[in-house]
Every structure is written in structure tokens, then in C-alpha cells.
């Protein structure tokens, strides 16, 4: 009886979580096509085919829905990086960088949305804890890569610079690729998909040993403080 009694509870929880994810996906779909401030909880509810009151059983505020989109996205990158780390340990030195670029460039609209939401919620008090979690996940990417990058540096595969230089260089290139995708001058290129693939390819090899050799390259930029 005890086991049978737990089954309905599990099914209810499963349905609850599925509905919650539908709310998040519906919100994301609307936010990609419209300005963040113009989307209301009522519109999200309509998109998800549920009542507005039902949303508040899952999220207390609209900001909580927005930050959930951010957390889901960053966790997705973590999953792909883990796969890349596993492949790197098996002998594929470029697997981590490739996983990072592919996870960010697979859906530029999602990446751009998360950037907008990050700017909007940076100082929001009602989701302060969730934003801290978001930043912790992002910083954990660097930490999880540090040991692999350090090992590749020791083996002479990557340039001997601080490990975070490699990760942040990947971040900067991916960031630029996202901006390019949405640029009004260049964003409508017929071969944009091929271009993003090319950017991924050069991103995988850009930190390889031997590329950081020109004397001028090693001159530090002045800090404009």
C-alpha cells in the first residue's frame, strides 16, 4: 500500500515539473521575439496554455521565470563542457573548446537573450540568490577547465599562459560571434552557419603552442583606470 500510495505523488510531481518547464520554454519563446519589459506574466500563461494563477504556483515573480531561463542555459553549457572534458581526458585536446563554442553558437538567439536578461537582473533584489547561483555556475566552467588546460600546457600543446587566459579567450571569441550573428550589417550573410562553424574551428586551435610568438603580442595593454 505504501508503494502504491507513492505512485500518484510521483506522477503529480512529474506533471508539476513538466508544467514548470513549459512555462519557462513559453517565456523564452516570447522573450526571443519581443522586448523583455513588454512581456507580461499573463502573456506567458497564454502561451503555455495555462491560467495566470497557475504560474504563481511555480514562480513568485516574472523575474524568477527570467532567471530560471538563465540558469537552465548555463547548466546546459556545463553539461556540454563535461562531455568535452571527458573526451579531452581520452586524448582529444580540442574537445573542451569545441564543446564550449558549439554549446554557445548552436542557438545564438538563446545566448543573446541570456545576455539581455543578465543585464536586466544584475541588481534585482528578488532574484539575488539565483543570480549568485548563475555566476557561480559560470565561474565553475573556468574552474572545471583549469586542470585540463594546465595539463595541456605542461604537455606543450597549449601556450604557457595563465589557464584562465585560454578560457576567457574562448569566451571573447564566442561573444564576438554572437554579436556578429545579430549585427545589422553582417547578420544576414547567406553562409552565416558556415562562418560560425569556421569560428568554432579556429577557436579550438587559437591557443595552441606556437601562435603566441610575435614580440608585440606579449606587450601588455595599459589599464585605463
VOKE-505369 format. One line per field, with one value per atom (N, C-alpha, C): residue number from 1; residue in three letters; atom name; x, y, z. Coordinates in Angstrom, 1 decimal. Layout:
BEGIN
resi c(NUM ...) $
resn c(Ala ...) $
name c(CA ...) $
u c(X ...) $
v c(Y ...) $
w c(Z ...) $
This chain:
BEGIN
resi c(1 1 1 2 2 2 3 3 3 4 4 4 5 5 5 6 6 6 7 7 7 8 8 8 9 9 9 10 10 10 11 11 11 12 12 12 13 13 13 14 14 14 15 15 15 16 16 16 17 17 17 18 18 18 19 19 19 20 20 20 21 21 21 22 22 22 23 23 23 24 24 24 25 25 25 26 26 26 27 27 27 28 28 28 29 29 29 30 30 30 31 31 31 32 32 32 33 33 33 34 34 34 35 35 35 36 36 36 37 37 37 38 38 38 39 39 39 40 40 40 41 41 41 42 42 42 43 43 43 44 44 44 45 45 45 46 46 46 47 47 47 48 48 48 49 49 49 50 50 50 51 51 51 52 52 52 53 53 53 54 54 54 55 55 55 56 56 56 57 57 57 58 58 58 59 59 59 60 60 60 61 61 61 62 62 62 63 63 63 64 64 64 65 65 65 66 66 66 67 67 67 68 68 68 69 69 69 70 70 70 71 71 71 72 72 72 73 73 73 74 74 74 75 75 75 76 76 76 77 77 77 78 78 78 79 79 79 80 80 80 81 81 81 82 82 82 83 83 83 84 84 84 85 85 85 86 86 86 87 87 87 88 88 88 89 89 89 90 90 90 91 91 91 92 92 92 93 93 93 94 94 94 95 95 95 96 96 96 97 97 97 98 98 98 99 99 99 100 100 100 101 101 101 102 102 102 103 103 103 104 104 104 105 105 105 106 106 106 107 107 107 108 108 108 109 109 109 110 110 110 111 111 111 112 112 112 113 113 113 114 114 114 115 115 115 116 116 116 117 117 117 118 118 118 119 119 119 120 120 120 121 121 121 122 122 122 123 123 123 124 124 124 125 125 125 126 126 126 127 127 127 128 128 128 129 129 129 130 130 130 131 131 131 132 132 132 133 133 133 134 134 134 135 135 135 136 136 136 137 137 137 138 138 138 139 139 139 140 140 140 141 141 141 142 142 142 143 143 143 144 144 144 145 145 145 146 146 146 147 147 147 148 148 148 149 149 149 150 150 150 151 151 151 152 152 152 153 153 153 154 154 154 155 155 155 156 156 156 157 157 157 158 158 158 159 159 159 160 160 160 161 161 161 162 162 162 163 163 163 164 164 164 165 165 165 166 166 166 167 167 167 168 168 168 169 169 169 170 170 170 171 171 171 172 172 172 173 173 173 174 174 174 175 175 175 176 176 176 177 177 177 178 178 178 179 179 179 180 180 180 181 181 181 182 182 182 183 183 183 184 184 184 185 185 185 186 186 186 187 187 187 188 188 188 189 189 189 190 190 190 191 191 191 192 192 192 193 193 193 194 194 194 195 195 195 196 196 196 197 197 197 198 198 198 199 199 199 200 200 200 201 201 201 202 202 202 203 203 203 204 204 204 205 205 205 206 206 206 207 207 207 208 208 208 209 209 209 210 210 210 211 211 211 212 212 212 213 213 213 214 214 214 215 215 215 216 216 216 217 217 217 218 218 218 219 219 219 220 220 220 221 221 221 222 222 222 223 223 223 224 224 224 225 225 225) $
resn c(Unk Unk Unk Unk Unk Unk Unk Unk Unk Unk Unk Unk Unk Unk Unk Unk Unk Unk Unk Unk Unk Unk Unk Unk Unk Unk Unk Unk Unk Unk Unk Unk Unk Unk Unk Unk Unk Unk Unk Unk Unk Unk Unk Unk Unk Unk Unk Unk Unk Unk Unk Unk Unk Unk Unk Unk Unk Unk Unk Unk Unk Unk Unk Unk Unk Unk Unk Unk Unk Unk Unk Unk Unk Unk Unk Unk Unk Unk Unk Unk Unk Unk Unk Unk Unk Unk Unk Unk Unk Unk Unk Unk Unk Unk Unk Unk Unk Unk Unk Unk Unk Unk Unk Unk Unk Unk Unk Unk Unk Unk Unk Unk Unk Unk Unk Unk Unk Unk Unk Unk Unk Unk Unk Unk Unk Unk Unk Unk Unk Unk Unk Unk Unk Unk Unk Unk Unk Unk Unk Unk Unk Unk Unk Unk Unk Unk Unk Unk Unk Unk Unk Unk Unk Unk Unk Unk Unk Unk Unk Unk Unk Unk Unk Unk Unk Unk Unk Unk Unk Unk Unk Unk Unk Unk Unk Unk Unk Unk Unk Unk Unk Unk Unk Unk Unk Unk Unk Unk Unk Unk Unk Unk Unk Unk Unk Unk Unk Unk Unk Unk Unk Unk Unk Unk Unk Unk Unk Unk Unk Unk Unk Unk Unk Unk Unk Unk Unk Unk Unk Unk Unk Unk Unk Unk Unk Unk Unk Unk Unk Unk Unk Unk Unk Unk Unk Unk Unk Unk Unk Unk Unk Unk Unk Unk Unk Unk Unk Unk Unk Unk Unk Unk Unk Unk Unk Unk Unk Unk Unk Unk Unk Unk Unk Unk Unk Unk Unk Unk Unk Unk Unk Unk Unk Unk Unk Unk Unk Unk Unk Unk Unk Unk Unk Unk Unk Unk Unk Unk Unk Unk Unk Unk Unk Unk Unk Unk Unk Unk Unk Unk Unk Unk Unk Unk Unk Unk Unk Unk Unk Unk Unk Unk Unk Unk Unk Unk Unk Unk Unk Unk Unk Unk Unk Unk Unk Unk Unk Unk Unk Unk Unk Unk Unk Unk Unk Unk Unk Unk Unk Unk Unk Unk Unk Unk Unk Unk Unk Unk Unk Unk Unk Unk Unk Unk Unk Unk Unk Unk Unk Unk Unk Unk Unk Unk Unk Unk Unk Unk Unk Unk Unk Unk Unk Unk Unk Unk Unk Unk Unk Unk Unk Unk Unk Unk Unk Unk Unk Unk Unk Unk Unk Unk Unk Unk Unk Unk Unk Unk Unk Unk Unk Unk Unk Unk Unk Unk Unk Unk Unk Unk Unk Unk Unk Unk Unk Unk Unk Unk Unk Unk Unk Unk Unk Unk Unk Unk Unk Unk Unk Unk Unk Unk Unk Unk Unk Unk Unk Unk Unk Unk Unk Unk Unk Unk Unk Unk Unk Unk Unk Unk Unk Unk Unk Unk Unk Unk Unk Unk Unk Unk Unk Unk Unk Unk Unk Unk Unk Unk Unk Unk Unk Unk Unk Unk Unk Unk Unk Unk Unk Unk Unk Unk Unk Unk Unk Unk Unk Unk Unk Unk Unk Unk Unk Unk Unk Unk Unk Unk Unk Unk Unk Unk Unk Unk Unk Unk Unk Unk Unk Unk Unk Unk Unk Unk Unk Unk Unk Unk Unk Unk Unk Unk Unk Unk Unk Unk Unk Unk Unk Unk Unk Unk Unk Unk Unk Unk Unk Unk Unk Unk Unk Unk Unk Unk Unk Unk Unk Unk Unk Unk Unk Unk Unk Unk Unk Unk Unk Unk Unk Unk Unk Unk Unk Unk Unk Unk Unk Unk Unk Unk Unk Unk Unk Unk Unk Unk Unk Unk Unk Unk Unk Unk Unk Unk Unk Unk Unk Unk Unk Unk Unk Unk Unk Unk Unk Unk Unk Unk Unk Unk Unk Unk Unk Unk Unk Unk Unk Unk Unk Unk Unk Unk Unk Unk Unk Unk Unk Unk Unk Unk Unk Unk Unk Unk Unk Unk Unk Unk Unk Unk Unk Unk Unk Unk Unk Unk Unk Unk Unk Unk Unk Unk Unk Unk Unk Unk Unk Unk Unk Unk Unk Unk Unk Unk Unk Unk Unk Unk Unk Unk Unk Unk Unk Unk Unk Unk Unk Unk Unk Unk Unk Unk Unk Unk Unk) $
name c(N CA C N CA C N CA C N CA C N CA C N CA C N CA C N CA C N CA C N CA C N CA C N CA C N CA C N CA C N CA C N CA C N CA C N CA C N CA C N CA C N CA C N CA C N CA C N CA C N CA C N CA C N CA C N CA C N CA C N CA C N CA C N CA C N CA C N CA C N CA C N CA C N CA C N CA C N CA C N CA C N CA C N CA C N CA C N CA C N CA C N CA C N CA C N CA C N CA C N CA C N CA C N CA C N CA C N CA C N CA C N CA C N CA C N CA C N CA C N CA C N CA C N CA C N CA C N CA C N CA C N CA C N CA C N CA C N CA C N CA C N CA C N CA C N CA C N CA C N CA C N CA C N CA C N CA C N CA C N CA C N CA C N CA C N CA C N CA C N CA C N CA C N CA C N CA C N CA C N CA C N CA C N CA C N CA C N CA C N CA C N CA C N CA C N CA C N CA C N CA C N CA C N CA C N CA C N CA C N CA C N CA C N CA C N CA C N CA C N CA C N CA C N CA C N CA C N CA C N CA C N CA C N CA C N CA C N CA C N CA C N CA C N CA C N CA C N CA C N CA C N CA C N CA C N CA C N CA C N CA C N CA C N CA C N CA C N CA C N CA C N CA C N CA C N CA C N CA C N CA C N CA C N CA C N CA C N CA C N CA C N CA C N CA C N CA C N CA C N CA C N CA C N CA C N CA C N CA C N CA C N CA C N CA C N CA C N CA C N CA C N CA C N CA C N CA C N CA C N CA C N CA C N CA C N CA C N CA C N CA C N CA C N CA C N CA C N CA C N CA C N CA C N CA C N CA C N CA C N CA C N CA C N CA C N CA C N CA C N CA C N CA C N CA C N CA C N CA C N CA C N CA C N CA C N CA C N CA C N CA C N CA C N CA C N CA C N CA C N CA C N CA C N CA C N CA C N CA C N CA C N CA C N CA C N CA C N CA C N CA C N CA C N CA C N CA C N CA C N CA C N CA C N CA C N CA C N CA C N CA C N CA C N CA C N CA C N CA C N CA C) $
u c(0.8 0.0 0.9 2.0 2.8 3.4 3.9 4.5 3.4 2.2 1.2 0.7 0.8 0.4 1.4 2.7 3.7 3.6 3.0 3.0 2.2 1.0 0.3 1.1 1.8 2.6 3.7 4.4 5.4 4.9 3.7 3.2 2.8 2.3 1.9 3.1 4.2 5.4 6.0 5.9 6.4 5.6 4.3 3.5 3.7 4.0 4.3 5.6 6.6 7.9 7.8 7.0 6.8 6.1 5.1 4.4 5.3 6.1 7.1 8.0 8.5 9.4 8.7 7.4 6.6 6.5 6.3 6.3 7.6 8.7 10.0 10.2 9.9 10.1 9.1 7.9 7.0 7.5 8.0 8.5 9.7 10.6 11.8 11.4 10.4 10.0 9.5 8.7 8.2 9.3 10.2 11.3 12.3 12.4 13.4 12.8 11.5 10.9 10.4 10.4 9.9 10.8 10.6 11.4 11.0 12.0 11.8 10.7 10.8 9.8 8.4 8.2 6.9 6.1 6.8 6.2 5.7 4.4 3.8 3.6 3.3 3.0 1.8 0.8 -0.4 -0.2 0.8 1.1 1.8 2.7 3.4 2.4 1.4 0.4 -0.4 -0.7 -1.5 -0.7 0.6 1.5 1.6 1.6 1.8 0.4 -0.6 -2.0 -2.4 -2.1 -2.5 -3.0 -3.6 -4.1 -3.0 -3.1 -2.1 -1.8 -2.9 -2.7 -1.9 -1.9 -1.1 0.4 0.7 2.2 2.7 1.9 2.3 2.4 2.0 2.3 3.7 4.3 5.7 6.7 6.3 7.2 6.5 7.1 6.5 6.5 7.5 7.6 8.0 7.8 8.3 9.8 10.5 12.0 12.4 11.7 12.0 12.0 11.1 11.0 12.2 12.5 13.7 15.0 15.2 16.5 16.5 15.4 15.3 15.8 15.4 15.9 17.4 18.0 19.4 20.1 19.6 20.2 20.1 19.0 18.9 19.9 20.1 21.0 22.5 22.8 24.2 24.5 23.5 23.6 23.8 23.1 23.3 24.7 25.3 26.7 27.6 27.3 28.1 28.0 26.9 26.7 27.6 27.6 28.4 29.9 30.3 31.7 32.1 31.3 31.6 31.9 31.1 31.3 32.7 33.0 34.2 35.4 35.3 36.3 36.6 35.6 35.7 36.5 36.1 36.8 38.3 38.5 39.9 40.7 40.2 40.9 41.2 40.4 40.6 41.6 42.1 43.1 42.7 41.6 41.2 41.4 42.6 42.9 42.0 41.3 40.5 39.0 38.7 37.3 36.6 37.3 36.7 36.3 37.3 37.0 35.9 35.9 34.8 33.5 33.4 32.2 31.6 32.6 32.2 31.6 32.3 31.8 30.5 30.4 29.2 28.0 28.2 27.1 26.6 27.5 27.1 26.6 27.2 26.8 25.7 25.3 24.2 22.9 22.6 21.4 21.7 22.2 22.6 21.5 20.3 19.2 19.1 19.3 19.2 20.3 21.5 22.7 22.5 22.0 21.8 20.7 19.7 18.6 19.2 20.0 20.6 21.4 22.1 22.9 22.0 20.9 20.0 19.4 19.0 18.4 19.4 20.7 21.7 21.9 21.9 21.9 20.7 19.6 18.3 18.3 18.7 18.6 19.8 20.8 22.1 21.9 21.0 20.8 19.4 18.7 17.3 17.4 16.8 16.8 16.0 14.9 14.1 14.7 15.7 16.4 17.9 18.2 19.6 20.4 19.7 20.3 20.5 19.5 19.5 20.6 20.8 21.9 23.2 23.4 24.6 24.9 23.9 24.0 24.4 23.8 24.1 25.6 26.1 27.5 28.4 28.0 28.8 28.9 27.8 27.9 28.8 28.7 29.6 31.1 31.4 32.8 33.2 32.3 32.7 33.2 32.7 33.2 34.8 35.2 36.6 37.4 36.8 37.4 37.5 36.5 36.4 37.4 37.7 38.6 40.1 40.3 41.6 42.6 42.2 43.1 43.4 42.5 42.7 43.6 43.3 44.2 45.6 45.7 47.1 47.8 47.1 47.8 48.2 47.4 47.8 48.9 49.0 50.1 51.4 51.4 52.5 53.0 52.1 52.4 52.9 52.9 53.4 52.4 51.1 50.1 49.5 49.3 48.8 49.9 49.7 50.6 50.7 51.9 52.2 51.8 50.5 49.9 49.0 48.6 47.6 46.4 46.0 44.9 43.6 43.3 42.1 42.2 43.5 43.6 43.0 43.1 42.6 41.1 40.5 39.0 38.4 39.0 38.4 38.6 39.7 39.8 38.7 38.4 37.2 35.9 35.8 34.6 34.5 35.6 35.6 35.3 35.9 35.6 34.1 33.6 32.2 31.3 31.7 30.9 30.8 32.0 32.0 31.2 31.2 30.5 29.0 28.5 27.1 26.7 27.6 27.3 27.3 28.2 28.2 26.9 26.4 25.2 24.0 24.0 22.9 23.2 24.4 24.8 24.0 23.5 22.6 23.4 24.7 25.4 25.8 26.2 26.7 25.8 24.8 24.0 23.1 23.0 22.1 22.9 24.2 25.0 24.4 24.4 23.8 24.5 25.8 26.7 27.0 26.1 26.4 26.7 25.9 26.1 27.5 28.0 29.4 30.4 30.1 31.0 31.1 30.0 30.1 30.8 30.7 31.5 33.0 33.3 34.7 35.3 34.5 34.9 35.1 34.3 34.5 35.8 36.1 37.3 38.6 38.6 39.8 39.8 38.6 38.6 39.2 39.1 39.6 41.1 41.7 43.2 43.9 43.1 43.8 44.8 44.7 45.6 46.7 46.8 47.9 49.3 50.2 51.6 52.1 52.8 53.5 52.8 51.6 50.8 51.1 51.6 51.8 53.3 53.8 55.3 55.8 55.0 55.4 55.7 56.8 57.3 56.2 55.5 54.4 53.3 53.0 51.9 52.0 53.2 53.4 53.5 53.3 53.3 52.0 51.9 50.6 50.0 48.6 47.9 47.8 47.9 47.8 46.4 46.3 45.0 44.5 43.4 42.8 41.9 42.5 41.7 41.5) $
v c(-1.2 0.0 1.3 1.2 2.4 2.7 1.7 1.9 2.5 1.8 2.3 3.7 4.0 5.4 6.4 6.0 7.0 7.3 6.3 6.5 7.7 8.0 9.2 10.5 10.4 11.6 11.8 10.7 10.9 11.4 10.9 11.4 12.8 13.2 14.7 15.5 15.1 15.8 15.9 14.8 14.8 15.8 15.8 16.7 18.1 18.4 19.7 20.2 19.4 19.8 20.0 19.2 19.3 20.6 21.0 22.2 23.4 23.3 24.4 24.6 23.5 23.7 24.3 23.9 24.5 26.0 26.4 27.9 28.6 27.9 28.5 28.6 27.5 27.5 28.5 28.6 29.6 31.0 31.3 32.6 32.9 31.9 32.1 32.4 31.6 31.8 33.3 33.8 35.1 36.2 35.9 36.9 37.0 36.0 36.0 36.9 37.0 37.8 39.2 39.4 40.7 41.3 42.6 43.2 42.6 42.4 41.8 42.5 43.8 44.6 44.5 44.2 44.2 42.8 41.8 40.5 40.4 40.1 40.0 38.6 38.4 37.0 36.5 37.3 36.9 36.4 37.0 36.6 35.2 35.1 33.8 32.7 33.0 32.0 31.6 32.5 32.3 31.4 31.7 30.9 29.5 29.3 28.0 27.3 27.9 27.4 27.0 27.9 27.7 29.0 28.9 30.1 30.9 32.2 33.1 32.7 32.3 31.9 30.7 29.8 28.6 28.9 29.9 30.3 30.6 31.3 31.7 30.5 29.3 28.1 27.6 28.1 27.8 28.9 30.1 31.3 32.4 33.1 34.2 35.4 35.6 36.8 36.5 37.5 37.3 37.2 37.9 37.8 36.4 35.7 34.3 33.4 33.7 33.0 33.3 34.6 35.1 34.4 34.4 33.9 32.4 31.7 30.3 30.0 30.9 30.7 30.8 31.7 31.9 30.7 30.2 29.1 27.8 27.6 26.4 26.5 27.7 27.8 27.6 28.1 28.0 26.5 25.9 24.5 23.6 24.0 23.3 23.3 24.5 24.7 23.8 23.7 22.9 21.4 20.9 19.5 19.3 20.2 20.0 20.1 21.0 21.1 19.8 19.2 17.9 16.9 16.8 15.8 16.1 17.4 17.8 17.5 17.6 17.3 15.8 15.0 13.5 13.1 13.8 13.5 13.9 15.1 15.6 14.6 14.0 13.1 11.8 11.5 10.4 10.6 11.9 12.1 13.2 13.8 14.8 16.2 16.9 18.1 19.3 19.3 20.4 20.2 19.1 18.7 19.8 20.3 21.2 22.5 23.1 24.3 24.1 23.0 22.8 22.7 22.0 21.8 23.2 24.1 25.4 26.2 26.3 27.0 26.5 25.2 24.6 24.8 24.8 25.0 26.4 27.4 28.8 29.2 28.7 29.1 28.3 27.2 26.4 27.1 28.0 28.8 30.2 31.0 32.4 33.2 33.0 33.8 33.5 32.2 31.9 32.6 32.6 33.2 34.7 35.3 36.8 37.1 36.3 36.5 36.5 35.5 35.3 36.5 37.1 38.3 39.4 39.6 40.7 40.5 39.3 39.0 39.3 38.9 39.1 40.6 41.5 42.9 43.4 42.9 43.4 43.0 41.8 41.2 41.4 42.0 42.1 42.7 43.6 44.3 44.0 43.1 42.8 42.1 42.6 42.1 40.8 40.7 39.5 38.2 38.3 37.1 37.1 37.8 38.0 36.7 35.7 34.4 33.6 33.7 32.9 33.5 34.8 35.4 35.0 34.9 34.4 33.0 32.2 30.8 30.8 31.7 31.8 32.1 33.1 33.5 32.4 31.7 30.5 29.4 29.2 28.1 28.6 29.8 30.4 30.3 30.7 30.6 29.2 28.3 26.9 26.3 26.9 26.5 26.6 27.8 28.1 27.1 26.9 26.0 24.6 24.1 22.8 22.6 23.6 23.6 23.7 24.3 24.7 23.5 22.4 21.2 20.7 20.6 20.1 21.0 22.3 23.3 23.3 23.2 23.2 22.0 20.8 19.6 19.8 20.4 20.6 21.6 22.6 23.5 22.8 21.9 21.1 20.2 19.7 18.8 19.6 20.9 21.7 21.8 21.5 21.6 23.0 23.6 25.0 25.9 27.2 28.3 28.3 28.6 28.7 30.1 30.3 31.5 31.0 31.9 31.5 30.8 29.7 28.9 29.7 30.7 31.5 32.3 32.6 33.3 32.5 31.2 30.3 30.3 30.2 30.1 31.5 32.6 33.9 34.3 33.8 34.0 33.3 32.1 31.4 32.2 32.7 33.5 34.7 35.4 36.6 36.3 35.3 34.9 34.5 33.7 33.3 34.5 35.5 36.7 37.5 37.6 38.3 37.7 36.4 35.6 35.8 35.9 36.2 37.6 38.5 39.9 40.0 39.3 39.2 38.7 37.6 37.0 38.0 38.9 39.8 41.2 41.4 42.7 43.0 44.3 44.7 44.7 44.8 44.9 43.5 42.6 41.3 40.1 40.4 39.3 38.5 39.1 38.4 37.6 37.3 36.6 35.2 34.8 33.5 32.3 32.5 31.4 31.6 32.3 32.5 31.2 30.2 28.9 28.4 28.5 28.0 28.9 30.2 31.1 30.8 30.5 30.1 28.8 27.9 26.7 27.0 27.9 28.3 29.0 29.8 30.4 29.4 28.4 27.3 26.6 26.4 25.6 26.4 27.7 28.5 28.7 28.7 28.8 27.6 26.5 25.2 25.3 25.9 25.9 27.2 28.2 29.5 29.6 28.7 28.8 27.8 27.1 26.1 26.7 25.9 26.3 26.8 27.9 28.4 29.6 29.9 31.1 32.4 32.3 33.5 33.8 34.2 34.3 35.7 36.5 37.8 38.7 39.4 40.2 41.2 41.8 42.7 42.1 40.8 40.2 40.2 40.1 39.9 41.2 42.4 43.6 43.8 44.0 44.2 45.5 45.5 46.7 47.5 48.8 49.7 49.6 49.5 49.6 51.0 51.3 52.6 52.7 53.1 53.2 54.7) $
w c(0.0 0.0 0.0 0.8 0.9 -0.5 -1.2 -2.5 -3.5 -3.5 -4.4 -4.1 -2.8 -2.4 -2.9 -3.1 -3.5 -5.0 -5.8 -7.2 -7.7 -7.1 -7.6 -7.2 -6.1 -5.7 -6.7 -7.1 -8.1 -9.4 -9.8 -11.1 -11.0 -9.9 -9.7 -9.8 -9.1 -9.1 -10.5 -11.3 -12.6 -13.5 -13.3 -14.1 -13.7 -12.4 -11.9 -12.6 -12.6 -13.2 -14.7 -15.3 -16.8 -17.1 -16.3 -16.5 -16.2 -15.2 -14.9 -16.1 -16.7 -17.8 -19.0 -19.2 -20.3 -20.1 -18.8 -18.5 -19.0 -18.6 -18.9 -20.4 -21.1 -22.6 -23.3 -22.8 -23.4 -23.2 -22.0 -21.7 -22.6 -22.7 -23.6 -25.0 -25.5 -26.9 -27.1 -26.2 -26.3 -26.2 -25.3 -25.0 -26.1 -26.9 -28.0 -29.1 -29.2 -30.3 -29.8 -28.5 -28.1 -27.0 -26.7 -25.7 -24.3 -23.5 -22.2 -21.4 -21.3 -20.5 -21.0 -22.2 -22.8 -22.6 -22.2 -22.0 -20.5 -20.4 -19.1 -18.6 -17.4 -16.9 -17.5 -17.8 -18.4 -19.8 -20.6 -21.9 -21.9 -20.9 -20.7 -20.4 -19.6 -19.2 -20.5 -21.3 -22.5 -23.4 -23.6 -24.5 -24.0 -22.7 -22.1 -21.9 -22.3 -22.3 -20.8 -19.9 -18.5 -18.0 -16.8 -16.2 -15.5 -15.5 -14.9 -13.4 -12.7 -11.3 -11.2 -12.2 -12.1 -12.1 -12.9 -12.9 -11.5 -10.7 -9.4 -8.4 -8.8 -8.1 -8.3 -9.3 -9.7 -9.5 -9.8 -9.7 -9.0 -8.1 -7.3 -8.2 -9.0 -9.8 -11.3 -12.1 -13.5 -13.5 -12.7 -12.6 -12.3 -11.5 -11.2 -12.5 -13.3 -14.6 -15.5 -15.5 -16.3 -15.8 -14.5 -14.0 -14.2 -14.2 -14.5 -15.9 -16.8 -18.2 -18.3 -17.5 -17.5 -16.8 -15.8 -15.1 -15.9 -16.6 -17.5 -18.6 -19.1 -20.2 -19.8 -18.7 -18.2 -17.7 -17.2 -16.8 -18.1 -19.2 -20.4 -20.9 -20.8 -21.2 -20.3 -19.0 -18.1 -18.5 -18.9 -19.4 -20.6 -21.6 -22.8 -22.5 -21.5 -21.1 -20.5 -19.7 -19.0 -20.1 -21.1 -22.2 -22.9 -23.1 -23.7 -22.8 -21.5 -20.6 -20.6 -20.7 -20.8 -22.0 -23.1 -24.4 -24.4 -23.7 -23.6 -22.8 -21.7 -20.9 -21.7 -22.7 -23.5 -24.7 -24.8 -25.8 -26.8 -26.7 -27.7 -27.1 -27.3 -26.6 -27.0 -28.2 -28.6 -28.2 -27.5 -27.3 -26.4 -25.4 -24.5 -25.1 -25.9 -26.6 -27.6 -28.3 -29.3 -28.6 -27.5 -26.7 -26.3 -25.9 -25.4 -26.6 -27.7 -28.8 -29.4 -29.5 -30.0 -29.1 -27.8 -26.9 -27.0 -27.2 -27.2 -28.6 -29.7 -31.0 -31.6 -31.0 -31.5 -31.7 -30.7 -30.7 -30.3 -31.2 -30.9 -30.2 -30.6 -30.0 -28.5 -28.1 -26.7 -26.0 -26.6 -25.9 -25.7 -26.8 -26.8 -25.7 -25.6 -24.7 -23.2 -23.0 -21.6 -21.3 -22.2 -22.0 -21.6 -22.3 -22.0 -20.6 -20.3 -19.0 -17.9 -18.2 -17.2 -16.9 -17.9 -17.7 -16.9 -17.2 -16.6 -15.1 -14.8 -13.5 -12.5 -13.1 -12.3 -10.9 -10.8 -9.5 -8.9 -9.4 -9.0 -7.6 -6.6 -5.3 -5.1 -5.8 -5.6 -6.2 -7.0 -7.5 -7.2 -6.2 -5.8 -5.6 -4.9 -4.6 -5.9 -6.8 -8.0 -9.0 -8.9 -9.7 -9.2 -7.9 -7.4 -7.8 -7.9 -8.4 -9.8 -10.6 -12.0 -12.2 -11.5 -11.6 -11.1 -10.1 -9.6 -10.7 -11.4 -12.4 -13.5 -13.9 -15.0 -14.6 -13.3 -12.9 -12.7 -12.4 -12.3 -13.6 -14.7 -16.0 -16.1 -15.7 -15.7 -14.7 -13.6 -12.6 -13.1 -13.8 -14.3 -15.4 -16.1 -17.3 -16.8 -15.7 -15.2 -15.2 -14.7 -14.6 -16.0 -16.9 -18.2 -19.0 -18.9 -19.6 -19.0 -17.7 -17.1 -17.6 -17.7 -18.2 -19.6 -20.5 -21.9 -22.0 -21.1 -21.1 -20.7 -19.7 -19.3 -20.5 -21.3 -22.4 -23.6 -23.5 -24.6 -25.8 -25.5 -26.5 -26.6 -25.4 -25.4 -24.9 -25.3 -24.9 -23.3 -22.9 -21.4 -20.9 -20.7 -20.1 -19.0 -18.1 -17.1 -17.7 -17.1 -17.7 -18.0 -17.2 -17.5 -18.7 -19.2 -20.5 -21.6 -21.6 -22.6 -22.6 -21.4 -21.2 -21.6 -21.2 -21.4 -22.9 -23.5 -25.0 -25.8 -25.3 -25.9 -25.7 -24.5 -24.2 -25.1 -25.2 -26.0 -27.5 -28.0 -29.4 -29.6 -28.7 -28.8 -28.7 -27.8 -27.6 -28.8 -29.5 -30.8 -31.8 -31.9 -32.9 -32.7 -31.5 -31.2 -31.7 -31.4 -31.8 -33.3 -34.0 -35.5 -36.0 -35.4 -35.9 -35.9 -34.9 -34.8 -35.4 -35.9 -36.5 -37.7 -37.8 -38.9 -40.2 -40.2 -41.5 -41.9 -41.0 -41.4 -41.0 -40.3 -39.7 -40.7 -42.0 -42.9 -44.0 -43.7 -44.6 -44.9 -46.2 -46.6 -46.0 -45.8 -45.3 -43.8 -43.0 -41.6 -40.8 -41.1 -40.4 -40.7 -41.9 -42.2 -41.5 -41.5 -40.8 -39.3 -38.6 -37.2 -37.0 -38.0 -38.0 -38.1 -38.9 -39.1 -37.8 -37.2 -36.0 -34.9 -34.9 -33.9 -34.2 -35.4 -35.8 -35.4 -35.6 -35.3 -33.8 -33.1 -31.7 -31.0 -31.6 -31.0 -31.0 -32.0 -32.1 -31.8 -31.4 -31.3 -30.1 -29.1 -28.0 -28.1 -29.3 -29.4 -29.4 -28.9 -28.8 -30.1 -30.1 -31.3 -31.9 -31.5 -32.0 -31.3 -30.1 -29.3 -29.3 -30.5 -30.6 -31.0 -31.6 -32.0 -30.8 -30.9 -29.7 -29.3 -30.3 -30.0 -29.3 -29.5 -28.9 -27.4 -26.9 -25.4 -24.7 -25.4 -24.6 -24.0 -22.7 -22.0 -22.4 -22.5 -22.8 -21.5 -21.6 -20.5 -19.9 -18.6 -17.9 -17.8 -18.5 -18.4 -17.2 -16.1 -14.9 -14.5) $
